[in-house]
Amino acid sequence: MSSTTLEAAVATAREAFLEAVHEIRPELHRYCARLTGSVIEGEDIVQEALAKGFYALSLNPETPPLRPWLFKIAHNAALDFLKSHGRKYTESRADLSEVVGYEDAPDPAVVRAALVHFLTLPVRERSAVILKDVLGHSLEETAETRGTTIMAVKASLVRGRAKLREAEGGSRPPGDGAPQ
C-alpha cells in the first residue's frame, strides 16, 4: 500500500469517526469542563479522549458501544488531568451507610446549586452528580463510566447532593419539595 493510499484511508477513517462522535462530543465536553472547572481544559481533555478512542478503535476487532466507552475514556483522562495538576480529591472508600438516603430522581435544587458549587466537591462526588443529575446518565452508565459499583455511585450521589444543598443553604432531604 502506498503512502498516499494509506493517508487517504486514515483520513476517511478519521472523518467517519468524527461523524460517529459528532452528537456525543458536546456532552463529553460539558462533562469534562464541569469536572475540571475549565472550559478550555475540558476541550483539551475531550480532544485527548477522542484521539485515544480513535487509536483504540484501530486495535479492536469490534466497535464497542460508543457513548459509554468514550465517556469512560474521557472520565479517566479528566482524572489524570486533575491528579497531574495537584487537584486530587479522592476518597479512600465509600461509606455505604449513606446509601439509605439515596433517591434516584434528580433534585432540581441540586442541579441549580451544582452549576455554582461543583468544584467544591471531591472528584468522585462531582463526577457522579454531573453524570447522573446534569447529563441524565443511568446509575449503570455512571458506574461503568467511573469504573465502580452502583452502590458506590449512590453513596457519591448522596454525599454530593447533600454538600451541594448545604452550599446553597438548604438542608431538606432529597426529593422533599417543601420550602424551608
Helices and strands as residue ranges (DSSP letters): H 3-21, H 25-36, H 39-59, H 66-84, G 96-101, H 108-117, G 118-120, H 123-129, I 130-134, H 139-146, H 150-168
